[in-house]
Amino acid sequence: MSASEIDYEVVFRSLPSAVALFTTDLVYADVNEAFLGILGRTHDQVVGRRLSDAFPDDPEVPAVAGMRKLSDSLLWVAATGERDAMTLHRYDVESMDRPGVWEERYWSAVCVPVFGPDGRVALLLHWEEDITELVRMRSGRGGAGRAGVLEAELYTRARELQEVNERLREAHAREREVALSLQEAMLPAPGPLKHHRAAVRYRPAAGALNVCGDWYDLVDLPGDRIAVAVGDVVGSGLAAAGVMGQLRSALSAASRVADGPAQALEALGLYARSVDGAESTTAVLAVIDDTDHTIAYSSAGHPPPALMGPDGVVDFLDQATDPPLGARPEPATRPQGDAVFTEGATLVLYTDGLIERRYEDIDAGLARLAGSLTRHQGADPETLADALLADLIPPAGATDDTALVIVSL
């Protein structure tokens, strides 16, 4: 039987362990039969309800806070795209037969992200094992006996681990808040451009912080010209983002005063030599001139921009590619290419996360991009940007960061 023939809904229903699916705002999307049996609930008593409504904490024992701890874990998974093993924890459950009576229950649980087609967390999977009987286990001699001592020690160690996990999640949340602020400052939404509509997108790799070494930039130049650039610093996280910020600013300044994109990249290459971590950065810069309907471009080891005509035919601007920044021992003149466009064309610049896949030739990724562009020919930049990400980013999320710029010509 092939994977396409497997009925995964039947598999989900048949799992022997309790499994629940949540939306990212902690509403039960579905649960399996084992979940309902272990918790003593019906499908209608759970699905469609918020976690806090379906299984609230016992108000008489606020220190247990099982619902709050599970909520924290699920929200952390939704924010980071990473799984979270909760270790052993206590989460009491109200008896359906005796309202107001709470059953002391112990659980071992894991929360896992489920990614949607856009690479973002779409659902949260919660797997749990009821280990109440194990915790309550006693030997028949000497009261609680050795098993009771082991139980107390096990639970104490689990609580300590849970507290450590909570502190780590809080630290990660603070780091993520810093990352989001840094991203917003370094990659702002573009302002109005002369004669053009543009869209930008940024996606970190699955499981990464919301910052990386990829960047984009759009700059108004004197006359009827605009400069469009994307770049990719090796690495990810806050360190790569810091390098990215320096290089983005330097290229933005150079594109305003240089005589064309090749000269601007030459200046950026010289500057990159003085920046730790900037080695092997790739970048491409294109200058759109509306007076003569031309695009001047130059690439430092970067995937080629795609130019789609009004008829849906896609050409890759690959006639001016040179090694990445800092790859040569001595500075050298960089090549510059020129292309002509007609009104209604679309220019697309991107980083390699959009097209590259492990164990696959880059030509396959370029062909995939060209096919997606042709299918969505005629769409406005915002719609086209969303369509490209939906078509090209794997369902589980990209393994590399992605920046994307689309300009309507």
C-alpha positions in Angstrom: 0.0 0.0 0.0 1.4 3.4 -1.0 1.3 6.5 1.2 -1.4 8.0 -1.0 -3.7 5.0 -0.2 -3.4 5.3 3.6 -6.5 6.8 5.3 -4.8 9.0 7.9 -8.1 9.9 9.5 -8.6 6.2 10.3 -5.0 6.1 11.6 -5.7 9.1 13.8 -8.9 7.6 15.3 -7.1 4.3 16.0 -4.1 5.6 17.8 -3.8 3.9 21.2 -2.6 7.1 22.9 -4.7 10.2 23.5 -4.1 12.7 20.7 -5.7 16.1 20.2 -5.4 18.8 17.5 -5.6 22.4 18.4 -5.9 25.6 16.4 -3.2 28.1 17.2 -5.6 30.0 19.4 -6.1 26.8 21.5 -9.4 25.6 20.3 -9.9 21.9 20.0 -10.0 21.0 16.2 -10.2 17.3 16.7 -9.5 14.5 19.2 -9.2 10.7 18.8 -11.2 7.9 20.5 -8.4 7.2 23.0 -8.5 10.9 24.1 -12.3 10.8 24.7 -12.0 7.5 26.6 -9.2 8.5 28.9 -10.8 11.9 29.7 -14.3 10.6 29.9 -15.8 13.1 27.4 -17.8 13.0 24.3 -16.7 14.5 21.0 -19.2 17.4 21.3 -18.0 18.2 24.8 -14.5 18.9 23.5 -14.2 19.7 19.8 -14.9 23.4 19.0 -14.2 24.5 22.6 -11.2 26.3 24.0 -8.8 24.4 26.1 -9.6 26.6 29.1 -13.3 25.9 28.8 -13.2 22.2 28.1 -10.6 21.4 30.8 -10.3 24.3 33.3 -8.1 24.2 36.4 -9.4 23.2 39.7 -10.2 26.5 41.5 -9.6 24.9 44.8 -6.0 23.9 43.9 -4.6 26.8 42.0 -1.0 25.7 42.5 -1.4 22.7 40.2 -2.2 25.0 37.2 -2.2 22.1 34.7 -4.3 24.0 32.1 -2.0 27.0 32.3 1.1 24.9 31.8 -0.4 23.1 28.8 -1.5 26.4 27.4 2.0 27.8 27.8 3.5 24.8 26.0 1.1 25.0 23.1 1.5 28.8 22.6 5.3 28.3 22.7 5.1 25.7 20.0 2.8 27.9 17.9 5.3 30.8 18.2 8.5 28.9 17.6 7.5 26.0 15.3 9.4 23.7 17.7 8.1 20.6 19.6 7.9 20.7 23.4 8.2 17.7 25.7 6.4 18.7 28.9 7.8 15.9 31.1 5.6 14.6 33.9 3.0 17.0 35.2 -0.2 17.1 37.2 -3.4 18.2 35.5 -6.6 17.4 37.4 -9.8 16.7 35.5 -13.4 17.4 36.7 -15.6 14.4 36.8 -18.5 14.4 34.4 -20.6 12.2 36.7 -19.9 14.4 39.7 -19.7 18.1 38.8 -17.4 20.0 41.2 -15.4 16.8 42.0 -11.9 16.8 40.6 -9.8 13.7 39.8 -6.1 13.9 40.5 -4.4 13.0 37.3 -0.8 12.8 36.1 0.4 13.0 32.5 3.4 12.7 30.2 2.8 14.9 27.2 4.4 16.3 24.0 3.2 19.2 21.9 4.2 19.3 18.2 3.7 21.9 15.4 1.8 21.0 12.2 2.8 23.2 9.4 0.5 24.6 6.6 1.3 25.1 2.9 2.7 28.5 3.7 5.3 27.1 6.1 3.6 28.6 9.1 2.2 26.6 12.1 -1.4 25.8 11.2 -2.3 23.3 13.9 -0.9 22.0 17.2 -0.8 18.3 17.9 -0.9 17.3 21.6 0.0 13.7 22.5 -0.4 12.6 26.1 -0.1 9.4 28.2 -2.1 9.1 31.4 0.4 7.8 34.0 -1.8 8.4 37.1 -1.7 4.7 38.1 2.0 4.6 37.8 2.4 7.6 40.1 -0.1 6.1 42.6 1.7 2.8 42.6 2.5 1.5 46.0 4.3 -1.6 47.3 2.3 -3.9 49.6 4.8 -3.6 52.4 5.7 -0.8 54.7 3.0 1.6 53.6 4.1 3.6 50.6 7.4 1.6 50.7 10.2 2.1 48.2 7.8 2.7 45.3 6.2 5.6 47.2 9.7 7.1 47.8 10.5 6.7 44.1 7.2 8.2 43.1 7.8 11.3 45.3 11.3 11.7 43.9 10.1 11.2 40.3 7.4 13.8 40.7 9.8 16.3 42.4 12.4 15.9 39.6 9.7 16.3 37.0 8.4 19.5 38.6 11.9 20.8 38.6 12.4 20.0 34.9 9.0 21.6 34.1 10.1 24.8 35.9 13.3 24.8 34.0 11.3 24.4 30.7 9.1 27.3 31.7 12.0 29.5 32.3 13.6 28.5 29.0 10.3 29.3 27.2 10.1 32.7 28.9 13.7 33.4 27.8 13.0 32.3 24.3 9.8 34.5 24.2 12.0 37.5 25.2 14.6 36.7 22.6 11.8 36.3 20.0 10.4 39.7 20.9 13.8 41.2 20.4 14.1 39.4 17.1 10.8 40.7 15.8 11.7 44.2 16.7 15.0 43.8 15.0 13.4 42.4 11.9 10.9 45.2 11.7 13.6 47.8 12.0 15.9 46.2 9.4 13.3 45.1 6.9 10.6 47.7 6.8 7.7 47.6 4.4 8.7 49.6 1.2 7.3 53.1 0.7 5.6 54.3 -2.5 7.8 53.9 -5.6 7.7 55.9 -8.9 5.4 54.3 -11.4 5.5 50.9 -9.8 3.7 48.6 -7.5 5.8 46.3 -5.4 5.4 43.5 -2.8 8.0 42.1 -0.4 7.9 38.9 1.7 10.2 37.5 4.3 10.1 33.9 5.7 12.5 32.5 8.2 13.5 28.8 8.0 11.1 26.4 9.8 12.0 26.3 13.5 14.2 29.5 13.4 13.8 32.8 15.1 12.1 35.4 13.0 15.4 37.0 11.9 18.0 35.8 9.5 20.7 36.9 7.1 18.4 37.5 4.1 17.4 41.0 3.2 15.7 43.1 0.5 15.7 46.8 -0.4 14.0 49.1 -2.8 15.4 52.6 -3.4 14.2 55.5 -5.4 17.0 57.0 -7.6 17.3 60.3 -9.4 15.3 60.4 -12.7 12.9 57.6 -13.5 14.9 54.9 -11.9 14.6 52.6 -8.9 17.1 50.1 -7.4 16.0 46.7 -6.2 18.2 44.4 -4.2 18.2 41.1 -2.3 21.0 39.5 -0.4 21.9 36.5 1.8 24.4 36.4 4.6 25.7 32.9 5.5 24.2 31.7 8.7 21.0 32.6 10.6 19.9 34.1 13.9 20.8 37.4 15.5 24.5 37.3 14.5 23.7 36.9 10.8 21.0 39.6 11.1 23.5 42.0 12.5 25.8 41.5 9.5 22.8 41.7 7.2 21.9 45.1 8.6 25.3 46.5 7.9 25.5 45.2 4.4 22.0 46.2 3.5 22.7 49.8 4.6 26.0 49.9 2.8 24.5 48.6 -0.5 21.5 51.0 -0.2 24.0 53.9 0.2 26.3 52.7 -2.6 23.4 52.2 -5.1 22.5 55.9 -4.7 26.0 57.2 -5.7 27.5 54.4 -7.8 27.5 54.4 -11.6 25.4 51.3 -12.0 24.8 48.1 -10.0 28.2 46.5 -10.8 30.0 49.4 -9.3 27.7 49.4 -6.2 28.5 45.7 -5.6 32.2 46.4 -6.0 32.0 49.0 -3.2 29.9 46.6 -1.1 32.6 43.9 -1.6 35.3 46.2 -0.3 33.2 47.1 2.7 32.4 43.4 3.4 36.1 42.7 3.9 36.0 44.8 7.1 32.8 43.1 8.5 33.2 39.8 10.4 30.8 37.2 9.2 30.3 38.9 5.8 32.4 36.5 3.8 30.6 34.6 1.1 27.5 36.8 1.3 25.6 36.7 -2.0 23.6 39.7 -3.4 22.0 40.9 -6.6 21.2 44.5 -7.5 18.9 45.6 -10.4 18.3 49.2 -11.5 15.1 49.8 -13.4 15.1 52.7 -15.8 11.6 53.7 -16.9 12.9 56.2 -19.4 14.3 53.6 -21.8 12.6 50.5 -20.3 15.8 48.8 -19.3 17.1 46.9 -16.3 20.8 47.0 -15.5 21.8 44.3 -13.1 24.8 42.6 -11.4 25.0 39.5 -9.2 27.5 38.5 -6.6 27.0 34.7 -6.6 23.2 35.1 -6.2 20.4 33.2 -7.9 19.3 35.2 -11.1 16.4 37.6 -11.0 13.3 36.4 -13.0 11.8 38.8 -15.6 8.3 37.7 -16.8 6.9 39.4 -19.8 3.2 40.3 -20.3 2.8 37.1 -22.3 3.9 34.9 -19.3 7.3 34.0 -20.8 10.0 34.0 -18.1 13.7 34.9 -18.6 16.4 34.7 -16.0 18.8 37.6 -15.8 22.0 35.4 -15.6 24.5 37.2 -17.8 26.3 39.2 -15.1 27.1 36.7 -12.3 30.3 36.9 -10.3 31.6 35.2 -7.1 30.1 36.1 -3.7 31.4 39.0 -1.7 35.0 38.6 -0.4 35.5 35.4 -2.5 38.4 36.8 -4.5 41.7 37.6 -2.8 41.9 40.9 -4.6 39.1 43.3 -5.7 38.1 43.1 -9.3 35.6 44.8 -11.7 32.2 43.1 -11.6 30.2 42.4 -14.7 27.0 44.2 -15.5 24.1 43.0 -17.7 21.2 44.8 -19.3 17.7 43.7 -20.3 14.8 45.4 -22.0 11.3 45.1 -20.6 7.8 46.0 -21.9 5.0 47.6 -19.9 3.2 44.9 -18.0 6.3 42.9 -17.2 7.2 41.7 -13.7 10.6 41.5 -12.1 11.2 39.0 -9.3 14.2 39.0 -7.0 14.5 36.3 -4.3 16.9 34.4 -2.1 17.8 30.7 -2.5 15.3 29.5 0.2 12.6 30.0 -2.4 14.0 27.6 -5.0 16.7 25.4 -3.6 16.1 21.9 -2.1 18.6 19.4 -0.7 19.8 16.8 -3.2 18.2 18.7 -6.1 19.9 20.7 -9.0 19.2 24.4 -8.9 17.8 24.2 -12.4 14.9 22.2 -11.1 14.1 25.0 -8.6 14.4 27.7 -11.3 12.0 25.7 -13.5 9.6 25.4 -10.6 9.7 29.2 -10.1 9.2 29.9 -13.8 6.2 27.5 -13.9 4.6 29.2 -10.9 5.1 32.7 -12.4 3.5 31.7 -15.7 0.5 30.1 -13.9 -0.1 33.3 -12.0 0.7 35.7 -14.8 -1.4 38.8 -14.6 -1.7 38.8 -10.8 -0.9 42.0 -8.9 2.4 41.9 -6.9 0.8 41.2 -3.5 -1.3 38.3 -4.9 1.7 36.9 -6.8 3.9 37.0 -3.8 1.5 34.9 -1.8 1.0 32.5 -4.7 4.7 32.0 -5.1 5.3 31.2 -1.4 2.3 28.8 -1.4 3.6 27.0 -4.6 7.3 26.9 -3.7 7.7 26.6 0.1 7.4 23.0 1.2 4.5 22.1 3.5 6.8 21.5 6.5 8.5 24.9 6.0 11.6 25.9 4.1 15.0 24.6 5.4 16.5 28.0 4.5 15.4 31.6 5.0 13.6 33.3 2.1 13.3 36.9 1.0 11.2 37.9 -2.0 10.6 41.1 -3.9 8.2 41.5 -6.8 8.0 44.7 -8.9 5.3 45.4 -11.5 6.9 47.2 -14.5 
